[in-house]
């Protein structure tokens, strides 16, 4: 009887784990791990002026760090880019 309870617990635990792998937070975690250990995600940064004119565009494989008023990232050639946006708009797309 004790062995049957342990088998049921294991089966239920595996079922719960399988169910959780499809949730949004698990997908986000998988994407974060992929980004962390594989050199970033394929992204595109587009900077627009306050009037909506495109000023700068960059694409590549990198991680983005956002702090108040700026976006910071290192490109594939280990060059650091800092984008300050006070009056414009910066869009970071995942490609």
Phi and psi restraints in degrees (range 20) as a CNS / XPLOR table:
assign (resid 1 and name C) (resid 2 and name N)
       (resid 2 and name CA) (resid 2 and name C) 1.0 -65.9 20.0 2
assign (resid 2 and name N) (resid 2 and name CA)
       (resid 2 and name C) (resid 3 and name N) 1.0 -37.0 20.0 2
assign (resid 2 and name C) (resid 3 and name N)
       (resid 3 and name CA) (resid 3 and name C) 1.0 -65.7 20.0 2
assign (resid 3 and name N) (resid 3 and name CA)
       (resid 3 and name C) (resid 4 and name N) 1.0 -39.0 20.0 2
assign (resid 3 and name C) (resid 4 and name N)
       (resid 4 and name CA) (resid 4 and name C) 1.0 -64.7 20.0 2
assign (resid 4 and name N) (resid 4 and name CA)
       (resid 4 and name C) (resid 5 and name N) 1.0 -38.9 20.0 2
assign (resid 4 and name C) (resid 5 and name N)
       (resid 5 and name CA) (resid 5 and name C) 1.0 -64.2 20.0 2
assign (resid 5 and name N) (resid 5 and name CA)
       (resid 5 and name C) (resid 6 and name N) 1.0 -41.4 20.0 2
assign (resid 5 and name C) (resid 6 and name N)
       (resid 6 and name CA) (resid 6 and name C) 1.0 -64.4 20.0 2
assign (resid 6 and name N) (resid 6 and name CA)
       (resid 6 and name C) (resid 7 and name N) 1.0 -40.0 20.0 2
assign (resid 6 and name C) (resid 7 and name N)
       (resid 7 and name CA) (resid 7 and name C) 1.0 -63.7 20.0 2
assign (resid 7 and name N) (resid 7 and name CA)
       (resid 7 and name C) (resid 8 and name N) 1.0 -42.5 20.0 2
assign (resid 7 and name C) (resid 8 and name N)
       (resid 8 and name CA) (resid 8 and name C) 1.0 -63.1 20.0 2
assign (resid 8 and name N) (resid 8 and name CA)
       (resid 8 and name C) (resid 9 and name N) 1.0 -41.7 20.0 2
assign (resid 8 and name C) (resid 9 and name N)
       (resid 9 and name CA) (resid 9 and name C) 1.0 -61.6 20.0 2
assign (resid 9 and name N) (resid 9 and name CA)
       (resid 9 and name C) (resid 10 and name N) 1.0 -43.3 20.0 2
assign (resid 9 and name C) (resid 10 and name N)
       (resid 10 and name CA) (resid 10 and name C) 1.0 -65.0 20.0 2
assign (resid 10 and name N) (resid 10 and name CA)
       (resid 10 and name C) (resid 11 and name N) 1.0 -44.9 20.0 2
assign (resid 10 and name C) (resid 11 and name N)
       (resid 11 and name CA) (resid 11 and name C) 1.0 -62.3 20.0 2
assign (resid 11 and name N) (resid 11 and name CA)
       (resid 11 and name C) (resid 12 and name N) 1.0 -44.5 20.0 2
assign (resid 11 and name C) (resid 12 and name N)
       (resid 12 and name CA) (resid 12 and name C) 1.0 -64.7 20.0 2
assign (resid 12 and name N) (resid 12 and name CA)
       (resid 12 and name C) (resid 13 and name N) 1.0 -38.3 20.0 2
assign (resid 12 and name C) (resid 13 and name N)
       (resid 13 and name CA) (resid 13 and name C) 1.0 -64.3 20.0 2
assign (resid 13 and name N) (resid 13 and name CA)
       (resid 13 and name C) (resid 14 and name N) 1.0 -43.7 20.0 2
assign (resid 13 and name C) (resid 14 and name N)
       (resid 14 and name CA) (resid 14 and name C) 1.0 -64.6 20.0 2
assign (resid 14 and name N) (resid 14 and name CA)
       (resid 14 and name C) (resid 15 and name N) 1.0 -40.8 20.0 2
assign (resid 14 and name C) (resid 15 and name N)
       (resid 15 and name CA) (resid 15 and name C) 1.0 -63.0 20.0 2
assign (resid 15 and name N) (resid 15 and name CA)
       (resid 15 and name C) (resid 16 and name N) 1.0 -41.4 20.0 2
assign (resid 15 and name C) (resid 16 and name N)
       (resid 16 and name CA) (resid 16 and name C) 1.0 -65.0 20.0 2
assign (resid 16 and name N) (resid 16 and name CA)
       (resid 16 and name C) (resid 17 and name N) 1.0 -41.4 20.0 2
assign (resid 16 and name C) (resid 17 and name N)
       (resid 17 and name CA) (resid 17 and name C) 1.0 -63.4 20.0 2
assign (resid 17 and name N) (resid 17 and name CA)
       (resid 17 and name C) (resid 18 and name N) 1.0 -42.5 20.0 2
assign (resid 17 and name C) (resid 18 and name N)
       (resid 18 and name CA) (resid 18 and name C) 1.0 -64.0 20.0 2
assign (resid 18 and name N) (resid 18 and name CA)
       (resid 18 and name C) (resid 19 and name N) 1.0 -36.6 20.0 2
assign (resid 18 and name C) (resid 19 and name N)
       (resid 19 and name CA) (resid 19 and name C) 1.0 -67.5 20.0 2
assign (resid 19 and name N) (resid 19 and name CA)
       (resid 19 and name C) (resid 20 and name N) 1.0 -39.7 20.0 2
assign (resid 19 and name C) (resid 20 and name N)
       (resid 20 and name CA) (resid 20 and name C) 1.0 -71.7 20.0 2
assign (resid 20 and name N) (resid 20 and name CA)
       (resid 20 and name C) (resid 21 and name N) 1.0 -22.2 20.0 2
assign (resid 20 and name C) (resid 21 and name N)
       (resid 21 and name CA) (resid 21 and name C) 1.0 -67.9 20.0 2
assign (resid 21 and name N) (resid 21 and name CA)
       (resid 21 and name C) (resid 22 and name N) 1.0 -16.2 20.0 2
assign (resid 21 and name C) (resid 22 and name N)
       (resid 22 and name CA) (resid 22 and name C) 1.0 -95.9 20.0 2
assign (resid 22 and name N) (resid 22 and name CA)
       (resid 22 and name C) (resid 23 and name N) 1.0 -2.7 20.0 2
assign (resid 22 and name C) (resid 23 and name N)
       (resid 23 and name CA) (resid 23 and name C) 1.0 -77.5 20.0 2
assign (resid 23 and name N) (resid 23 and name CA)
       (resid 23 and name C) (resid 24 and name N) 1.0 160.3 20.0 2
assign (resid 23 and name C) (resid 24 and name N)
       (resid 24 and name CA) (resid 24 and name C) 1.0 -63.8 20.0 2
assign (resid 24 and name N) (resid 24 and name CA)
       (resid 24 and name C) (resid 25 and name N) 1.0 -39.0 20.0 2
assign (resid 24 and name C) (resid 25 and name N)
       (resid 25 and name CA) (resid 25 and name C) 1.0 -66.9 20.0 2
assign (resid 25 and name N) (resid 25 and name CA)
       (resid 25 and name C) (resid 26 and name N) 1.0 -34.5 20.0 2
assign (resid 25 and name C) (resid 26 and name N)
       (resid 26 and name CA) (resid 26 and name C) 1.0 -68.7 20.0 2
assign (resid 26 and name N) (resid 26 and name CA)
       (resid 26 and name C) (resid 27 and name N) 1.0 -39.1 20.0 2
assign (resid 26 and name C) (resid 27 and name N)
       (resid 27 and name CA) (resid 27 and name C) 1.0 -62.7 20.0 2
assign (resid 27 and name N) (resid 27 and name CA)
       (resid 27 and name C) (resid 28 and name N) 1.0 -41.1 20.0 2
assign (resid 27 and name C) (resid 28 and name N)
       (resid 28 and name CA) (resid 28 and name C) 1.0 -63.9 20.0 2
assign (resid 28 and name N) (resid 28 and name CA)
       (resid 28 and name C) (resid 29 and name N) 1.0 -41.8 20.0 2
assign (resid 28 and name C) (resid 29 and name N)
       (resid 29 and name CA) (resid 29 and name C) 1.0 -63.7 20.0 2
assign (resid 29 and name N) (resid 29 and name CA)
       (resid 29 and name C) (resid 30 and name N) 1.0 -43.7 20.0 2
assign (resid 29 and name C) (resid 30 and name N)
       (resid 30 and name CA) (resid 30 and name C) 1.0 -61.5 20.0 2
assign (resid 30 and name N) (resid 30 and name CA)
       (resid 30 and name C) (resid 31 and name N) 1.0 -40.4 20.0 2
assign (resid 30 and name C) (resid 31 and name N)
       (resid 31 and name CA) (resid 31 and name C) 1.0 -67.3 20.0 2
assign (resid 31 and name N) (resid 31 and name CA)
       (resid 31 and name C) (resid 32 and name N) 1.0 -38.8 20.0 2
assign (resid 31 and name C) (resid 32 and name N)
       (resid 32 and name CA) (resid 32 and name C) 1.0 -63.1 20.0 2
assign (resid 32 and name N) (resid 32 and name CA)
       (resid 32 and name C) (resid 33 and name N) 1.0 -42.2 20.0 2
assign (resid 32 and name C) (resid 33 and name N)
       (resid 33 and name CA) (resid 33 and name C) 1.0 -66.6 20.0 2
assign (resid 33 and name N) (resid 33 and name CA)
       (resid 33 and name C) (resid 34 and name N) 1.0 -39.7 20.0 2
assign (resid 33 and name C) (resid 34 and name N)
       (resid 34 and name CA) (resid 34 and name C) 1.0 -62.1 20.0 2
assign (resid 34 and name N) (resid 34 and name CA)
       (resid 34 and name C) (resid 35 and name N) 1.0 -43.2 20.0 2
assign (resid 34 and name C) (resid 35 and name N)
       (resid 35 and name CA) (resid 35 and name C) 1.0 -65.2 20.0 2
assign (resid 35 and name N) (resid 35 and name CA)
       (resid 35 and name C) (resid 36 and name N) 1.0 -42.3 20.0 2
assign (resid 35 and name C) (resid 36 and name N)
       (resid 36 and name CA) (resid 36 and name C) 1.0 -66.2 20.0 2
assign (resid 36 and name N) (resid 36 and name CA)
       (resid 36 and name C) (resid 37 and name N) 1.0 -42.9 20.0 2
assign (resid 36 and name C) (resid 37 and name N)
       (resid 37 and name CA) (resid 37 and name C) 1.0 -101.1 20.0 2
assign (resid 37 and name N) (resid 37 and name CA)
       (resid 37 and name C) (resid 38 and name N) 1.0 -5.3 20.0 2
assign (resid 37 and name C) (resid 38 and name N)
       (resid 38 and name CA) (resid 38 and name C) 1.0 -119.2 20.0 2
assign (resid 38 and name N) (resid 38 and name CA)
       (resid 38 and name C) (resid 39 and name N) 1.0 23.7 20.0 2
assign (resid 38 and name C) (resid 39 and name N)
       (resid 39 and name CA) (resid 39 and name C) 1.0 78.9 20.0 2
assign (resid 39 and name N) (resid 39 and name CA)
       (resid 39 and name C) (resid 40 and name N) 1.0 24.3 20.0 2
assign (resid 39 and name C) (resid 40 and name N)
       (resid 40 and name CA) (resid 40 and name C) 1.0 98.4 20.0 2
assign (resid 40 and name N) (resid 40 and name CA)
       (resid 40 and name C) (resid 41 and name N) 1.0 178.6 20.0 2
assign (resid 40 and name C) (resid 41 and name N)
       (resid 41 and name CA) (resid 41 and name C) 1.0 -108.1 20.0 2
assign (resid 41 and name N) (resid 41 and name CA)
       (resid 41 and name C) (resid 42 and name N) 1.0 158.0 20.0 2
assign (resid 41 and name C) (resid 42 and name N)
       (resid 42 and name CA) (resid 42 and name C) 1.0 -70.1 20.0 2
assign (resid 42 and name N) (resid 42 and name CA)
       (resid 42 and name C) (resid 43 and name N) 1.0 118.8 20.0 2
assign (resid 42 and name C) (resid 43 and name N)
       (resid 43 and name CA) (resid 43 and name C) 1.0 -136.7 20.0 2
assign (resid 43 and name N) (resid 43 and name CA)
       (resid 43 and name C) (resid 44 and name N) 1.0 165.8 20.0 2
assign (resid 43 and name C) (resid 44 and name N)
       (resid 44 and name CA) (resid 44 and name C) 1.0 -135.8 20.0 2
assign (resid 44 and name N) (resid 44 and name CA)
       (resid 44 and name C) (resid 45 and name N) 1.0 130.8 20.0 2
assign (resid 44 and name C) (resid 45 and name N)
       (resid 45 and name CA) (resid 45 and name C) 1.0 -111.0 20.0 2
assign (resid 45 and name N) (resid 45 and name CA)
       (resid 45 and name C) (resid 46 and name N) 1.0 128.0 20.0 2
assign (resid 45 and name C) (resid 46 and name N)
       (resid 46 and name CA) (resid 46 and name C) 1.0 -125.2 20.0 2
assign (resid 46 and name N) (resid 46 and name CA)
       (resid 46 and name C) (resid 47 and name N) 1.0 128.2 20.0 2
assign (resid 46 and name C) (resid 47 and name N)
       (resid 47 and name CA) (resid 47 and name C) 1.0 -110.7 20.0 2
assign (resid 47 and name N) (resid 47 and name CA)
       (resid 47 and name C) (resid 48 and name N) 1.0 127.3 20.0 2
assign (resid 47 and name C) (resid 48 and name N)
       (resid 48 and name CA) (resid 48 and name C) 1.0 -115.6 20.0 2
assign (resid 48 and name N) (resid 48 and name CA)
       (resid 48 and name C) (resid 49 and name N) 1.0 147.1 20.0 2
assign (resid 48 and name C) (resid 49 and name N)
       (resid 49 and name CA) (resid 49 and name C) 1.0 -76.1 20.0 2
assign (resid 49 and name N) (resid 49 and name CA)
       (resid 49 and name C) (resid 50 and name N) 1.0 175.0 20.0 2
assign (resid 49 and name C) (resid 50 and name N)
       (resid 50 and name CA) (resid 50 and name C) 1.0 -64.0 20.0 2
assign (resid 50 and name N) (resid 50 and name CA)
       (resid 50 and name C) (resid 51 and name N) 1.0 -23.6 20.0 2
assign (resid 50 and name C) (resid 51 and name N)
       (resid 51 and name CA) (resid 51 and name C) 1.0 -89.7 20.0 2
assign (resid 51 and name N) (resid 51 and name CA)
       (resid 51 and name C) (resid 52 and name N) 1.0 -2.3 20.0 2
assign (resid 51 and name C) (resid 52 and name N)
       (resid 52 and name CA) (resid 52 and name C) 1.0 95.0 20.0 2
assign (resid 52 and name N) (resid 52 and name CA)
       (resid 52 and name C) (resid 53 and name N) 1.0 7.9 20.0 2
assign (resid 52 and name C) (resid 53 and name N)
       (resid 53 and name CA) (resid 53 and name C) 1.0 -85.1 20.0 2
assign (resid 53 and name N) (resid 53 and name CA)
       (resid 53 and name C) (resid 54 and name N) 1.0 132.4 20.0 2
assign (resid 53 and name C) (resid 54 and name N)
       (resid 54 and name CA) (resid 54 and name C) 1.0 -69.7 20.0 2
assign (resid 54 and name N) (resid 54 and name CA)
       (resid 54 and name C) (resid 55 and name N) 1.0 127.7 20.0 2
assign (resid 54 and name C) (resid 55 and name N)
       (resid 55 and name CA) (resid 55 and name C) 1.0 -101.7 20.0 2
assign (resid 55 and name N) (resid 55 and name CA)
       (resid 55 and name C) (resid 56 and name N) 1.0 -42.2 20.0 2
assign (resid 55 and name C) (resid 56 and name N)
       (resid 56 and name CA) (resid 56 and name C) 1.0 -152.5 20.0 2
assign (resid 56 and name N) (resid 56 and name CA)
       (resid 56 and name C) (resid 57 and name N) 1.0 145.2 20.0 2
assign (resid 56 and name C) (resid 57 and name N)
       (resid 57 and name CA) (resid 57 and name C) 1.0 -140.1 20.0 2
assign (resid 57 and name N) (resid 57 and name CA)
       (resid 57 and name C) (resid 58 and name N) 1.0 136.2 20.0 2
assign (resid 57 and name C) (resid 58 and name N)
       (resid 58 and name CA) (resid 58 and name C) 1.0 -142.6 20.0 2
assign (resid 58 and name N) (resid 58 and name CA)
       (resid 58 and name C) (resid 59 and name N) 1.0 138.2 20.0 2
assign (resid 58 and name C) (resid 59 and name N)
       (resid 59 and name CA) (resid 59 and name C) 1.0 -135.7 20.0 2
assign (resid 59 and name N) (resid 59 and name CA)
       (resid 59 and name C) (resid 60 and name N) 1.0 150.9 20.0 2
assign (resid 59 and name C) (resid 60 and name N)
       (resid 60 and name CA) (resid 60 and name C) 1.0 168.0 20.0 2
assign (resid 60 and name N) (resid 60 and name CA)
       (resid 60 and name C) (resid 61 and name N) 1.0 -166.0 20.0 2
assign (resid 60 and name C) (resid 61 and name N)
       (resid 61 and name CA) (resid 61 and name C) 1.0 -107.7 20.0 2
assign (resid 61 and name N) (resid 61 and name CA)
       (resid 61 and name C) (resid 62 and name N) 1.0 111.0 20.0 2
assign (resid 61 and name C) (resid 62 and name N)
       (resid 62 and name CA) (resid 62 and name C) 1.0 -161.8 20.0 2
assign (resid 62 and name N) (resid 62 and name CA)
       (resid 62 and name C) (resid 63 and name N) 1.0 163.4 20.0 2
assign (resid 62 and name C) (resid 63 and name N)
       (resid 63 and name CA) (resid 63 and name C) 1.0 -98.8 20.0 2
assign (resid 63 and name N) (resid 63 and name CA)
       (resid 63 and name C) (resid 64 and name N) 1.0 149.3 20.0 2
assign (resid 63 and name C) (resid 64 and name N)
       (resid 64 and name CA) (resid 64 and name C) 1.0 -113.7 20.0 2
assign (resid 64 and name N) (resid 64 and name CA)
       (resid 64 and name C) (resid 65 and name N) 1.0 134.1 20.0 2
assign (resid 64 and name C) (resid 65 and name N)
       (resid 65 and name CA) (resid 65 and name C) 1.0 -115.7 20.0 2
assign (resid 65 and name N) (resid 65 and name CA)
       (resid 65 and name C) (resid 66 and name N) 1.0 121.5 20.0 2
assign (resid 65 and name C) (resid 66 and name N)
       (resid 66 and name CA) (resid 66 and name C) 1.0 -106.8 20.0 2
assign (resid 66 and name N) (resid 66 and name CA)
       (resid 66 and name C) (resid 67 and name N) 1.0 127.6 20.0 2
assign (resid 66 and name C) (resid 67 and name N)
       (resid 67 and name CA) (resid 67 and name C) 1.0 -128.9 20.0 2
assign (resid 67 and name N) (resid 67 and name CA)
       (resid 67 and name C) (resid 68 and name N) 1.0 174.1 20.0 2
assign (resid 67 and name C) (resid 68 and name N)
       (resid 68 and name CA) (resid 68 and name C) 1.0 -56.0 20.0 2
assign (resid 68 and name N) (resid 68 and name CA)
       (resid 68 and name C) (resid 69 and name N) 1.0 110.8 20.0 2
assign (resid 68 and name C) (resid 69 and name N)
       (resid 69 and name CA) (resid 69 and name C) 1.0 83.9 20.0 2
assign (resid 69 and name N) (resid 69 and name CA)
       (resid 69 and name C) (resid 70 and name N) 1.0 5.0 20.0 2
assign (resid 69 and name C) (resid 70 and name N)
       (resid 70 and name CA) (resid 70 and name C) 1.0 -154.8 20.0 2
assign (resid 70 and name N) (resid 70 and name CA)
       (resid 70 and name C) (resid 71 and name N) 1.0 155.7 20.0 2
assign (resid 70 and name C) (resid 71 and name N)
       (resid 71 and name CA) (resid 71 and name C) 1.0 -119.9 20.0 2
assign (resid 71 and name N) (resid 71 and name CA)
       (resid 71 and name C) (resid 72 and name N) 1.0 133.7 20.0 2
assign (resid 71 and name C) (resid 72 and name N)
       (resid 72 and name CA) (resid 72 and name C) 1.0 -124.5 20.0 2
assign (resid 72 and name N) (resid 72 and name CA)
       (resid 72 and name C) (resid 73 and name N) 1.0 132.4 20.0 2
assign (resid 72 and name C) (resid 73 and name N)
       (resid 73 and name CA) (resid 73 and name C) 1.0 -155.3 20.0 2
assign (resid 73 and name N) (resid 73 and name CA)
       (resid 73 and name C) (resid 74 and name N) 1.0 154.1 20.0 2
assign (resid 73 and name C) (resid 74 and name N)
       (resid 74 and name CA) (resid 74 and name C) 1.0 -107.1 20.0 2
assign (resid 74 and name N) (resid 74 and name CA)
       (resid 74 and name C) (resid 75 and name N) 1.0 130.9 20.0 2
assign (resid 74 and name C) (resid 75 and name N)
       (resid 75 and name CA) (resid 75 and name C) 1.0 -83.1 20.0 2
assign (resid 75 and name N) (resid 75 and name CA)
       (resid 75 and name C) (resid 76 and name N) 1.0 -174.9 20.0 2
assign (resid 75 and name C) (resid 76 and name N)
       (resid 76 and name CA) (resid 76 and name C) 1.0 -66.9 20.0 2
assign (resid 76 and name N) (resid 76 and name CA)
       (resid 76 and name C) (resid 77 and name N) 1.0 -18.6 20.0 2
assign (resid 76 and name C) (resid 77 and name N)
       (resid 77 and name CA) (resid 77 and name C) 1.0 -97.6 20.0 2
assign (resid 77 and name N) (resid 77 and name CA)
       (resid 77 and name C) (resid 78 and name N) 1.0 15.7 20.0 2
assign (resid 77 and name C) (resid 78 and name N)
       (resid 78 and name CA) (resid 78 and name C) 1.0 61.7 20.0 2
assign (resid 78 and name N) (resid 78 and name CA)
       (resid 78 and name C) (resid 79 and name N) 1.0 27.1 20.0 2
assign (resid 78 and name C) (resid 79 and name N)
       (resid 79 and name CA) (resid 79 and name C) 1.0 -92.8 20.0 2
assign (resid 79 and name N) (resid 79 and name CA)
       (resid 79 and name C) (resid 80 and name N) 1.0 131.4 20.0 2
assign (resid 79 and name C) (resid 80 and name N)
       (resid 80 and name CA) (resid 80 and name C) 1.0 -86.6 20.0 2
assign (resid 80 and name N) (resid 80 and name CA)
       (resid 80 and name C) (resid 81 and name N) 1.0 133.7 20.0 2
assign (resid 80 and name C) (resid 81 and name N)
       (resid 81 and name CA) (resid 81 and name C) 1.0 -119.1 20.0 2
assign (resid 81 and name N) (resid 81 and name CA)
       (resid 81 and name C) (resid 82 and name N) 1.0 131.9 20.0 2
assign (resid 81 and name C) (resid 82 and name N)
       (resid 82 and name CA) (resid 82 and name C) 1.0 -123.4 20.0 2
assign (resid 82 and name N) (resid 82 and name CA)
       (resid 82 and name C) (resid 83 and name N) 1.0 121.0 20.0 2
assign (resid 82 and name C) (resid 83 and name N)
       (resid 83 and name CA) (resid 83 and name C) 1.0 -111.5 20.0 2
assign (resid 83 and name N) (resid 83 and name CA)
       (resid 83 and name C) (resid 84 and name N) 1.0 113.6 20.0 2
assign (resid 83 and name C) (resid 84 and name N)
       (resid 84 and name CA) (resid 84 and name C) 1.0 -94.0 20.0 2
assign (resid 84 and name N) (resid 84 and name CA)
       (resid 84 and name C) (resid 85 and name N) 1.0 133.9 20.0 2
assign (resid 84 and name C) (resid 85 and name N)
       (resid 85 and name CA) (resid 85 and name C) 1.0 -132.7 20.0 2
assign (resid 85 and name N) (resid 85 and name CA)
       (resid 85 and name C) (resid 86 and name N) 1.0 106.1 20.0 2
assign (resid 85 and name C) (resid 86 and name N)
       (resid 86 and name CA) (resid 86 and name C) 1.0 -102.0 20.0 2
assign (resid 86 and name N) (resid 86 and name CA)
       (resid 86 and name C) (resid 87 and name N) 1.0 -44.8 20.0 2
assign (resid 86 and name C) (resid 87 and name N)
       (resid 87 and name CA) (resid 87 and name C) 1.0 -118.0 20.0 2
assign (resid 87 and name N) (resid 87 and name CA)
       (resid 87 and name C) (resid 88 and name N) 1.0 -1.6 20.0 2
assign (resid 87 and name C) (resid 88 and name N)
       (resid 88 and name CA) (resid 88 and name C) 1.0 -112.3 20.0 2
assign (resid 88 and name N) (resid 88 and name CA)
       (resid 88 and name C) (resid 89 and name N) 1.0 -163.9 20.0 2
assign (resid 88 and name C) (resid 89 and name N)
       (resid 89 and name CA) (resid 89 and name C) 1.0 -129.2 20.0 2
assign (resid 89 and name N) (resid 89 and name CA)
       (resid 89 and name C) (resid 90 and name N) 1.0 137.8 20.0 2
assign (resid 89 and name C) (resid 90 and name N)
       (resid 90 and name CA) (resid 90 and name C) 1.0 -119.6 20.0 2
assign (resid 90 and name N) (resid 90 and name CA)
       (resid 90 and name C) (resid 91 and name N) 1.0 127.9 20.0 2
assign (resid 90 and name C) (resid 91 and name N)
       (resid 91 and name CA) (resid 91 and name C) 1.0 -116.4 20.0 2
assign (resid 91 and name N) (resid 91 and name CA)
       (resid 91 and name C) (resid 92 and name N) 1.0 129.4 20.0 2
assign (resid 91 and name C) (resid 92 and name N)
       (resid 92 and name CA) (resid 92 and name C) 1.0 -113.7 20.0 2
assign (resid 92 and name N) (resid 92 and name CA)
       (resid 92 and name C) (resid 93 and name N) 1.0 112.8 20.0 2
assign (resid 92 and name C) (resid 93 and name N)
       (resid 93 and name CA) (resid 93 and name C) 1.0 -103.4 20.0 2
assign (resid 93 and name N) (resid 93 and name CA)
       (resid 93 and name C) (resid 94 and name N) 1.0 142.4 20.0 2
assign (resid 93 and name C) (resid 94 and name N)
       (resid 94 and name CA) (resid 94 and name C) 1.0 -93.6 20.0 2
assign (resid 94 and name N) (resid 94 and name CA)
       (resid 94 and name C) (resid 95 and name N) 1.0 123.7 20.0 2
